[in-house]
Amino acid sequence: MTFNPIESNTFEKEQINVGQANENDADGILDVQKERILSETKDIEGLSKKGFLIYPISKSDIIDAVSNPKDSFIFVAKDKAGVVIGYFLAYDFLHYLEKYPDWKSDVGNFSSNFEESETVYGKHVATRKGVSGVGTAIDKYSFNQLRERGYKHFIAEICEGPIENSRSSNFHSSKFDLNRIGGYKDKNKYDWGIYLKQL
Ligand SMILES: CC(C)(COP(=O)(O)OP(=O)(O)OC[C@H]1O[C@@H](n2cnc3c(N)ncnc32)[C@H](O)[C@@H]1OP(=O)(O)O)[C@@H](O)C(=O)NCCC(=O)NCCS
């Protein structure tokens, strides 16, 4: 499958092409993830300001998502040279619950006043360090795609402790109207805020 840019936005520094990911993008996606995964750094303030990921996805998660476009949504942003500079991975919510059957009991009560069959669960969004505008471009594209596929709601988790991902919560609430509807502490003692967006 070849990369087929569906939307292209020109920003100050470079052109960003966003489109469906294919298998050949897996290593590029993993490179982006590697830059953003929580590391041993003591720079808590820096992490909070720039954002970070906690639980990694594997190459087989990527391949699975690419191969199952009915219930998995994986999009990439590329620069002019075709290098992956950002990605978005989400799942049909009911499909996600099949993959992670304990999710609801782990999370406990939150105001789930949305139709689950019309909902997408956001797993990751991440951009390469040192580029700007990529998160905006990829989220805009991805939410449009989900809307076009008939989904009405999007939920995601953003880390709140022991380090708060204020970059992500500020970015997603101010630019994309994600609203916090609940929170919980997971088995590894990370605190998560649950956010809902109407698509
Ligand atoms: C969160 C993330 C996806 C946002 O994407 P991004 O490419 O950084 O976002 P953009 O460059 O499109 O910036 C969007 C806005 O935030 C502003 N901004 C840029 N850097 C900022 C910073 N350090 N702090 C606050 N605002 C900032 C930009 O000015 C821009 O606003 P504008 O369009 O009105 O000018 C990205 O920072 C990231 O991958 N972080 C690490 C992984 C992560 O935290 N993922 C989310 C997990 S829940």
The ligand as an SDF file (V2000), in Angstrom:
LIG
                    3D

 48 50  0  0  0  0  0  0  0  0999 V2000
    0.6280   16.7670   22.9550 C   0  0  0  0  0  0  0  0  0  0  0  0
    1.1510   16.8680   21.5260 C   0  0  0  0  0  0  0  0  0  0  0  0
    0.5670   15.7610   20.6720 C   0  0  0  0  0  0  0  0  0  0  0  0
    0.6980   18.2190   20.9610 C   0  0  0  0  0  0  0  0  0  0  0  0
    1.1660   18.3250   19.6570 O   0  0  0  0  0  0  0  0  0  0  0  0
    2.1080   19.5370   19.1750 P   0  0  0  0  0  0  0  0  0  0  0  0
    2.6060   19.1980   17.8340 O   0  0  0  0  0  0  0  0  0  0  0  0
    3.1220   19.7910   20.2260 O   0  0  0  0  0  0  0  0  0  0  0  0
    1.0820   20.7220   19.1200 O   0  0  0  0  0  0  0  0  0  0  0  0
    1.1590   21.9800   18.1490 P   0  0  0  0  0  0  0  0  0  0  0  0
    2.5640   22.2890   17.7820 O   0  0  0  0  0  0  0  0  0  0  0  0
    0.1620   21.7410   17.0820 O   0  0  0  0  0  0  0  0  0  0  0  0
    0.7470   23.1310   19.1310 O   0  0  0  0  0  0  0  0  0  0  0  0
   -0.5420   23.4800   19.4130 C   0  0  0  0  0  0  0  0  0  0  0  0
   -0.5870   24.7460   20.1940 C   0  0  0  0  0  0  0  0  0  0  0  0
    0.1060   24.7070   21.4220 O   0  0  0  0  0  0  0  0  0  0  0  0
    1.0510   25.7980   21.5120 C   0  0  0  0  0  0  0  0  0  0  0  0
    2.2730   25.3090   22.1310 N   0  0  0  0  0  0  0  0  0  0  0  0
    3.3560   24.8510   21.4960 C   0  0  0  0  0  0  0  0  0  0  0  0
    4.2810   24.4230   22.3910 N   0  0  0  0  0  0  0  0  0  0  0  0
    3.7440   24.6370   23.6160 C   0  0  0  0  0  0  0  0  0  0  0  0
    4.1890   24.4130   24.9420 C   0  0  0  0  0  0  0  0  0  0  0  0
    5.3940   23.8800   25.1910 N   0  0  0  0  0  0  0  0  0  0  0  0
    3.3510   24.7120   25.9520 N   0  0  0  0  0  0  0  0  0  0  0  0
    2.1380   25.2390   25.7210 C   0  0  0  0  0  0  0  0  0  0  0  0
    1.6640   25.4840   24.4840 N   0  0  0  0  0  0  0  0  0  0  0  0
    2.4630   25.1960   23.4460 C   0  0  0  0  0  0  0  0  0  0  0  0
    1.3260   26.1890   20.0960 C   0  0  0  0  0  0  0  0  0  0  0  0
    1.6650   27.5580   20.0900 O   0  0  0  0  0  0  0  0  0  0  0  0
    0.0230   25.8970   19.4250 C   0  0  0  0  0  0  0  0  0  0  0  0
   -0.8840   26.9330   19.5780 O   0  0  0  0  0  0  0  0  0  0  0  0
   -1.3110   27.8090   18.2970 P   0  0  0  0  0  0  0  0  0  0  0  0
   -1.6570   26.8240   17.2030 O   0  0  0  0  0  0  0  0  0  0  0  0
   -2.4940   28.5780   18.7970 O   0  0  0  0  0  0  0  0  0  0  0  0
   -0.0980   28.5980   17.9790 O   0  0  0  0  0  0  0  0  0  0  0  0
    2.7010   16.7970   21.4670 C   0  0  0  0  0  0  0  0  0  0  0  0
    3.2350   17.8610   22.2140 O   0  0  0  0  0  0  0  0  0  0  0  0
    3.2900   15.4850   21.9600 C   0  0  0  0  0  0  0  0  0  0  0  0
    3.4340   14.5380   21.2030 O   0  0  0  0  0  0  0  0  0  0  0  0
    3.6910   15.4140   23.2540 N   0  0  0  0  0  0  0  0  0  0  0  0
    4.2810   14.1900   23.8040 C   0  0  0  0  0  0  0  0  0  0  0  0
    3.3220   13.0210   23.7970 C   0  0  0  0  0  0  0  0  0  0  0  0
    2.0320   13.3500   24.4990 C   0  0  0  0  0  0  0  0  0  0  0  0
    1.9970   14.0010   25.5360 O   0  0  0  0  0  0  0  0  0  0  0  0
    0.9430   12.8470   23.9210 N   0  0  0  0  0  0  0  0  0  0  0  0
   -0.3780   12.9650   24.5090 C   0  0  0  0  0  0  0  0  0  0  0  0
   -0.5750   11.8730   25.5050 C   0  0  0  0  0  0  0  0  0  0  0  0
   -2.1450   12.0280   26.3230 S   0  0  0  0  0  0  0  0  0  0  0  0
  1  2  1  0
  2  3  1  0
  2  4  1  0
  2 36  1  0
  4  5  1  0
  5  6  1  0
  6  7  2  0
  6  8  1  0
  6  9  1  0
  9 10  1  0
 10 11  2  0
 10 12  1  0
 10 13  1  0
 13 14  1  0
 14 15  1  0
 15 16  1  0
 15 30  1  0
 16 17  1  0
 17 18  1  0
 17 28  1  0
 18 19  1  0
 18 27  1  0
 19 20  2  0
 20 21  1  0
 21 22  1  0
 21 27  2  0
 22 23  1  0
 22 24  2  0
 24 25  1  0
 25 26  2  0
 26 27  1  0
 28 29  1  0
 28 30  1  0
 30 31  1  0
 31 32  1  0
 32 33  2  0
 32 34  1  0
 32 35  1  0
 36 37  1  0
 36 38  1  0
 38 39  2  0
 38 40  1  0
 40 41  1  0
 41 42  1  0
 42 43  1  0
 43 44  2  0
 43 45  1  0
 45 46  1  0
 46 47  1  0
 47 48  1  0
M  END
$$$$
